[in-house]
Amino acid sequence: MGDKTQLATVALAAEYKSIIAVWFGTTTGMLIADAIGIGVGIVLGKKIPERLIKWVAALIFLFFGLSGLYELLPSGYLYPIFILSGLMLLGFLIYEVGWGKQKESPVPYCGTDEEAKSQSSVPDFSSTVHMGNEQMRK
C-alpha cells in the first residue's frame, strides 16, 4: 500500500485521464517540496547541535509510542506501579545511552616508536632486566 502522495497521484490520473501530465506534475511538486525541506534542514543543521536534534526526535517518537500504547492497552495494565516501573526502566535506558560510561576512543599516533614510547603514560617493561632466582634469595 502506498502513501498518501501515491494515492493522490492515482486518483488525479484517474480523474483527468492524463497519466503523463499528472505524473510530471506530482513528480515536480515532490521535487520542489523535497528541495525546500533539504534547504531548511541544511540551514537549521548548521545552527542547532546534532545532539539536540537527536534528543528532540527521540522524545517525539517516545511521546507517540507511549500515547499509542495508552490508547491500545486495556485499563487493567495501567496501574500506577506498572506506569512507574516503565518510566523508571525508560529513564535508566536513556541514562545509559546518553550519559552512561563514555568510551575513550584511541587517538591515532603518527610517529616513530621511540616518540610514542616517550609520550605514553604506560611504563615500558620490555627493556628491564628480570631477576633470577639467585638474586631473589638475597
C-alpha positions in Angstrom: 0.0 0.0 0.0 1.4 3.4 -1.0 1.5 6.6 0.9 -0.9 9.5 0.5 1.1 11.0 -2.3 0.9 7.9 -4.4 -2.9 7.5 -3.7 -3.5 11.2 -4.6 -1.5 10.7 -7.9 -3.6 7.6 -8.8 -6.8 9.5 -8.1 -5.7 12.5 -10.1 -4.6 10.3 -13.0 -8.0 8.5 -13.0 -10.0 11.7 -12.8 -8.1 13.7 -15.5 -7.2 10.7 -17.7 -3.8 12.1 -18.4 -1.2 9.9 -16.8 1.9 11.7 -18.2 0.7 15.2 -17.2 -0.3 14.1 -13.7 2.9 12.1 -13.2 5.0 15.1 -14.3 3.1 17.5 -12.0 3.3 15.3 -9.0 6.9 14.5 -9.5 7.8 18.2 -9.9 5.8 19.0 -6.8 7.6 16.4 -4.8 11.0 17.6 -6.0 10.1 21.2 -5.0 8.8 20.1 -1.6 11.9 17.9 -1.0 14.3 20.7 -2.1 12.7 23.1 0.4 12.9 20.5 3.2 16.5 19.8 2.4 17.4 23.5 2.3 15.7 24.2 5.6 17.4 21.1 7.1 20.8 22.2 6.0 20.4 25.7 7.4 19.0 24.6 10.7 21.5 21.8 10.9 24.3 24.4 11.0 22.6 26.4 13.8 21.2 23.6 16.0 23.5 21.0 17.6 23.1 17.5 16.2 22.7 16.0 19.7 19.8 18.3 20.4 18.1 17.3 17.2 18.5 13.6 18.1 17.1 14.1 21.6 14.1 16.0 20.3 13.4 13.4 17.7 13.7 10.6 20.3 11.3 12.4 22.6 8.8 12.9 19.8 8.9 9.2 18.9 8.7 8.3 22.6 5.6 10.5 23.0 3.8 9.0 20.1 4.8 5.5 21.1 3.6 5.9 24.6 0.3 7.6 23.5 -0.3 4.7 21.2 0.3 2.2 24.0 -2.0 4.2 26.3 -4.8 4.0 23.7 -4.3 0.3 22.9 -3.6 -1.2 26.3 -6.6 -2.4 28.4 -7.2 -0.3 31.5 -6.1 -3.3 33.7 -2.5 -2.7 32.7 -2.5 1.0 33.5 -1.9 0.6 37.2 0.4 3.2 38.7 3.0 0.6 39.6 3.3 -0.5 36.0 3.5 3.0 34.7 6.1 3.9 37.3 8.2 0.8 36.6 8.0 1.5 32.8 9.1 5.1 33.4 12.0 4.0 35.6 13.1 1.5 33.0 12.9 4.2 30.3 14.9 6.6 32.4 17.6 4.0 33.1 17.9 3.3 29.4 18.1 7.0 28.5 20.7 7.5 31.1 22.8 4.5 29.9 22.6 5.6 26.2 23.1 9.3 26.7 25.2 9.8 29.8 26.5 6.3 30.7 30.1 5.3 30.6 31.8 7.3 27.9 34.2 5.3 26.0 37.5 6.9 25.1 38.3 6.5 21.5 42.0 5.7 20.9 43.8 8.6 19.3 45.9 7.5 16.3 49.5 8.4 16.6 51.7 9.0 13.5 55.3 9.0 14.5 58.2 6.7 15.4 58.1 4.0 18.1 60.5 5.9 20.3 58.4 9.1 20.2 55.3 7.0 21.0 57.1 5.3 24.0 58.3 8.6 25.4 54.8 10.1 25.3 53.0 7.0 26.6 51.7 7.0 30.1 52.1 3.3 30.3 55.6 2.2 31.6 57.7 0.1 29.2 58.9 -3.0 30.9 60.4 -4.6 27.8 64.0 -3.4 28.5 64.1 -4.2 32.2 66.3 -7.0 33.5 64.5 -9.8 35.2 66.0 -11.0 38.4 66.9 -14.6 38.5 66.2 -17.0 41.4 69.6 -16.3 42.9 69.1 -12.6 43.2 65.6 -13.0 44.7 67.0 -15.2 47.5 69.4 -12.4 48.7 
